Every structure is written in structure tokens, then in C-alpha cells.
Amino acid sequence: MKKVNRWFAPGKRLATNKAEYHIDEPATTRRRVALKSRGGDVLATARSLQYVANVNKRKNPKAHKIMAEDAKYFYNLYNKKRK
């Protein structure tokens, strides 16, 4: 069987010991928690948020929209840092 190379490590959760990512919190809090859960890696945070947003697309459209917006924020932040 061919080994699949994933661009996202699904074993980690979008959470820290003190707080978890909740869509009801303000954007700054959500983004701070998400970034901390990925060890400060902006690209990994964007990818993980996009992954979870896509999984939630049909089950919870509100969560999909919020997570996709946060992922877009981190992708834009990553692109600004690259330049």
C-alpha cells in the first residue's frame, strides 16, 4: 500500500492546555489560541483551520465560515511575512 504524505498533521487538536478554539469568542482570542496550538507556525495554523473548516462545511455552516475567515487571515499573514 502506498504511503500517503499529508500536508497537515491531524493528530494535533486546535487547543491548548488553558483554552480551546471556540467560534463564539472574539477573533483575536480565537486566532491567538489557534496560533499557540501550532507553536507559532502561521502556515500550519492556516492549514489546520482550513482543514477543520472544510470538515465542518455541511454540518455547521457558521463554524465553516468563521474558521475559513481565520484561515484566510493566517494565509494573508504568511504571505506578508514571505515578502
Beta strands, then each sheet from edge to edge (+ up, - down):
end
